[in-house]
Amino acid sequence: MNIRLPAEWEEQDGILIAWPHPDTDWIDILDEATACYLEIAKTICRFEHLLVVTPHAEPLRKLFLANNMEPSCFTIAEIDTNDTWARDFGPITVLVNNQPAMLDFAFNGWGLKYAANLDNLVSRQLKKSGLLQPNLNTIGLILEGGSIESDGNGTILTTSQCLLSPNRNPQLDRNDIEEALAGLLGARQVHWLKHGHLLGDDTDAHIDTLARLCPDNTIVYTACPDQNDAHYEELKLMEAELAALRTAAGKPYRLLPLPWPEAKFDEKGERLPATYANFLILNNAVLVPTYNDPADSGALGIIALAFPGREIIGIDCSVLIKQHGSLHCITMQLPKGVLS
């Protein structure tokens, strides 16, 4: 049996998102968050289908239609959610003998930090609704989509801080996790980063905030050139780890450092995890989070180098980082053959 976790840049049927509502942590900035989500939704619909889960389907349908979104470009599933981080509770699609199959990993709110009882059921609810085509296998392993990157050829990039967290799979050590990634995702090589984190990140250093696998053995990564910044030492150590990695063919990766945005803070003065690495790859486009920052344009340029031929689109995600996530965190790609 041949199992493969496709790369995000492979052909997609659509994108899954979960809509903010009054019972989520967005409540205090719900209008601002909704406006950001709406811009993301409309942009996704330019390129592929949008699947949205929400407890309030009819008001959302009216909002989409009022904003001139074509009914054929989106599907709304009425499903209860705790929050909106679809990257981490949405189904992870693998190819088994070149046919899509979906894995429903357990989600426990990033190591028991937040309530996740409803979000942990979303993939099963979607399958029950008939909106997803392939078989769905529910897995006891706790694993979030934002914690792994795949090159589509058997290499997984991840962080030990997250996957070896004592509140995720305490019964498993690194060798056990590697065996699970091999058996479930077809991993033949796992690159572990020991260093790198962003202040304000609740996920225990998800890889999609730090370093992203891109086509042609390229890694785009978060870099901090400011020696006075609290991130400098850890991200320098991470940069050295990336430089030491080798492809399956034994060659170094092409490394593209992202610019470093100015420090962003919430109203309590706590640092927010602004990262350009949290971009979303679509069919023929890449959506890049921006933060009304002088470094925004440079980030768009670096990501354009990694994805020649795709439209590079900046989306202001200043509101998303107020809840400690960004653009990739709120989305999950649905590869070709997933949507019914």
C-alpha positions in Angstrom: 0.0 0.0 0.0 1.4 3.3 -1.1 0.6 6.3 1.2 1.5 9.9 0.5 0.7 13.2 2.1 0.4 15.6 -0.8 2.1 18.9 -0.7 -0.2 21.9 -0.3 0.7 23.2 -3.8 -0.8 20.2 -5.5 -4.3 20.5 -7.1 -7.1 21.3 -4.7 -10.9 20.9 -4.8 -11.4 23.7 -2.2 -10.6 25.2 1.2 -12.3 24.6 4.5 -12.9 27.4 7.0 -14.9 27.8 10.2 -16.7 31.1 10.6 -16.4 33.3 13.7 -19.6 33.6 15.8 -20.6 35.0 19.2 -19.7 31.8 21.1 -16.0 31.9 19.9 -13.1 33.9 21.3 -13.7 36.5 18.6 -16.8 37.9 20.4 -15.0 41.1 21.5 -13.9 41.9 18.0 -16.5 40.0 16.0 -17.3 42.7 13.4 -13.6 43.2 12.7 -12.9 39.5 12.5 -15.9 38.9 10.2 -14.7 41.6 7.8 -11.3 39.8 7.6 -12.8 36.4 7.1 -15.1 37.8 4.4 -12.2 39.2 2.5 -10.4 35.8 2.7 -13.6 34.0 1.7 -14.1 36.2 -1.4 -10.5 35.8 -2.4 -10.5 32.0 -2.1 -13.7 31.9 -4.3 -11.8 33.5 -7.1 -9.7 30.4 -7.4 -11.6 27.4 -5.9 -14.5 26.2 -3.9 -15.1 27.4 -0.3 -16.5 25.0 2.3 -17.6 26.8 5.5 -18.7 25.4 8.8 -20.8 27.5 11.1 -23.6 27.1 13.7 -25.5 29.9 11.9 -25.9 28.9 8.2 -28.7 31.2 7.0 -27.3 34.5 8.2 -23.9 33.6 6.7 -25.5 32.7 3.4 -27.2 36.1 3.3 -23.9 37.8 4.1 -22.2 36.1 1.2 -25.0 36.9 -1.3 -25.1 40.5 -0.1 -21.3 40.7 -0.9 -21.9 39.3 -4.5 -20.4 35.9 -3.8 -21.7 33.4 -6.4 -23.8 30.6 -4.7 -22.0 28.1 -6.9 -18.6 29.0 -5.3 -19.4 28.2 -1.7 -21.0 25.5 0.5 -22.2 26.2 4.0 -22.5 23.3 6.5 -24.4 24.0 9.7 -22.1 22.5 12.4 -21.4 23.7 16.0 -17.8 24.8 16.7 -15.8 26.0 19.7 -13.6 28.2 17.5 -12.3 28.8 14.0 -8.8 27.2 13.6 -9.7 24.8 10.8 -6.1 24.0 10.1 -5.8 22.1 13.3 -9.2 20.2 13.5 -10.0 19.8 9.8 -9.4 16.5 8.0 -5.9 15.7 6.8 -6.1 14.1 3.3 -3.6 11.5 2.2 -3.4 9.6 -1.0 -3.6 5.8 -0.7 -2.6 4.1 -3.9 -3.3 7.6 -5.5 -6.8 7.7 -4.2 -7.7 10.3 -1.5 -8.5 9.2 2.0 -9.2 11.5 5.0 -7.7 11.2 8.5 -9.5 12.6 11.4 -6.8 13.1 14.1 -7.8 13.9 17.6 -7.7 17.6 18.5 -7.4 18.6 22.2 -7.1 22.4 22.0 -3.3 22.5 21.5 -2.4 20.4 24.5 -5.5 21.0 26.7 -5.2 24.8 26.6 -8.7 25.5 25.3 -12.1 23.8 24.9 -12.2 21.7 21.7 -15.1 19.2 22.2 -17.1 20.6 19.3 -14.1 21.2 17.0 -12.9 17.7 17.5 -16.1 16.4 15.9 -16.2 18.7 12.8 -14.5 16.3 10.4 -17.0 13.5 11.3 -19.9 15.9 11.0 -18.8 17.0 7.6 -18.4 13.3 6.5 -21.9 12.5 7.9 -23.3 15.5 5.9 -22.2 13.9 2.6 -20.1 16.9 1.6 -16.8 15.0 1.7 -16.2 12.1 -0.8 -13.4 9.9 0.5 -13.5 7.5 3.5 -12.8 9.1 6.9 -10.6 7.2 9.3 -10.7 8.5 12.9 -7.3 8.3 14.5 -6.5 8.3 18.3 -3.3 10.2 17.7 -3.4 13.9 18.6 -2.1 15.8 15.6 -2.8 19.3 14.3 -2.5 20.2 10.6 -0.5 23.3 11.4 2.2 21.2 13.1 3.4 19.4 9.9 4.6 20.3 6.5 4.9 17.9 3.6 6.9 18.1 0.3 4.5 15.5 -1.2 7.4 13.0 -1.6 7.7 11.5 1.8 9.5 14.3 3.7 7.7 15.9 6.8 9.0 19.0 8.5 7.9 19.6 12.1 9.0 20.8 15.6 9.8 18.7 18.6 8.3 21.3 20.9 4.9 20.6 19.5 4.8 16.9 18.5 6.6 15.9 21.7 4.4 18.1 24.0 3.6 16.2 27.2 -0.1 17.2 26.8 -0.6 15.7 23.4 0.7 12.1 23.1 2.5 11.6 26.4 2.7 7.8 25.9 4.8 8.2 22.7 8.4 9.2 22.3 10.1 10.6 19.1 10.6 7.1 17.6 6.9 6.3 18.2 5.8 9.5 16.6 8.0 8.9 13.6 6.5 5.4 13.2 3.0 6.9 13.3 3.9 9.5 10.7 5.3 6.8 8.5 2.3 4.5 8.8 -0.4 7.2 8.6 1.2 9.8 6.3 3.7 7.8 4.4 6.6 9.8 5.9 10.0 8.4 4.8 12.0 11.3 6.3 11.1 13.5 9.2 13.0 16.7 9.8 12.7 17.8 13.4 13.4 21.4 14.4 14.3 21.9 18.0 14.5 25.6 17.9 12.2 28.5 16.9 9.1 29.9 18.5 7.0 33.1 18.3 5.9 34.9 21.5 2.1 34.8 21.8 1.9 31.5 19.9 -0.4 29.1 21.7 0.4 26.1 19.6 3.8 25.1 21.0 5.7 26.2 17.9 3.6 25.0 15.0 5.8 24.7 11.9 3.4 26.8 9.8 4.4 29.9 11.8 8.1 29.2 11.3 9.2 27.4 8.1 7.3 26.2 5.1 8.2 23.5 2.5 7.8 24.9 -1.1 8.3 23.5 -4.6 11.8 22.6 -5.9 13.3 21.8 -2.5 12.8 25.3 -1.2 12.1 26.3 2.4 10.7 29.8 3.2 11.3 30.6 6.8 10.9 33.3 9.5 14.1 35.1 10.2 14.9 37.8 12.8 17.8 40.1 12.0 17.3 42.3 15.1 19.8 41.3 17.8 17.8 43.2 20.4 14.6 41.2 19.7 13.6 38.4 22.1 13.3 36.1 19.1 16.8 36.6 17.7 18.7 33.8 19.3 16.1 31.1 18.8 15.4 31.9 15.2 19.2 32.1 14.5 19.5 28.6 15.9 16.5 27.5 13.8 18.1 29.0 10.7 21.3 26.9 11.4 19.1 23.8 11.7 17.4 24.5 8.4 20.8 25.0 6.7 21.9 21.5 8.0 18.9 19.7 6.6 19.2 17.6 3.5 16.7 16.5 0.9 16.0 12.8 0.3 18.7 13.1 -2.5 21.2 14.4 0.1 21.3 18.0 -1.1 20.8 21.2 0.9 17.6 23.1 0.6 17.3 26.4 -1.1 16.5 28.7 1.9 14.6 31.9 1.5 14.4 34.1 4.7 11.3 36.2 5.2 11.5 39.8 6.4 10.8 40.5 10.1 7.7 42.6 10.8 7.8 45.3 13.6 6.7 44.0 17.0 2.9 43.9 17.4 1.2 44.0 20.8 -2.3 43.6 22.2 -4.0 46.1 24.5 -2.4 44.4 27.5 1.0 44.9 26.0 1.6 41.2 25.2 3.5 40.3 22.0 1.4 39.0 19.1 2.8 36.3 16.8 2.9 38.2 13.5 4.4 35.8 10.9 4.6 35.9 7.1 5.2 32.1 7.0 1.5 31.5 7.7 0.6 31.8 4.0 -2.1 29.7 2.2 -1.4 28.0 -1.1 -4.3 27.9 -3.6 -4.7 26.7 -7.2 -2.8 29.4 -9.1 -2.3 31.7 -6.1 -0.8 32.2 -2.7 -2.5 34.3 0.0 0.0 36.0 2.3 -0.9 37.5 5.6 0.1 41.2 5.9 0.1 43.4 9.0 0.1 47.1 7.8 3.9 46.8 8.2 6.9 48.2 6.2 8.0 44.6 5.7 4.8 43.5 4.0 5.9 44.1 0.4 9.2 42.3 1.0 7.4 39.3 2.3 5.2 39.2 -0.8 8.4 39.4 -3.0 10.1 36.4 -1.2 7.0 34.2 -1.5 6.7 35.1 -5.1 10.3 33.7 -5.6 9.1 30.4 -4.0 6.0 30.2 -6.2 6.7 31.6 -9.7 3.7 31.7 -11.9 1.2 32.0 -9.1 -0.6 35.2 -8.2 0.7 36.5 -4.8 -2.1 38.3 -2.8 -1.7 40.1 0.5 -4.5 39.9 3.0 -4.5 42.2 6.0 -4.5 39.8 9.0 -3.8 42.3 11.7 -7.1 41.2 13.4 -6.2 37.5 13.2 -3.1 37.8 15.3 -5.1 39.3 18.1 -6.3 35.7 18.6 -2.7 34.5 18.2 -3.1 32.9 14.7 -3.1 34.0 11.1 -4.2 33.1 7.6 -3.0 29.5 7.3 -4.2 28.7 10.8 -7.9 29.4 9.9 -7.9 27.3 6.6 -7.5 23.7 5.5 -6.9 22.7 1.9 -9.1 19.9 0.5 -7.1 18.2 -2.2 -8.5 17.0 -5.5 -11.1 14.3 -5.1 -12.2 15.3 -1.6 -15.4 17.4 -2.2 -18.5 15.5 -3.3 
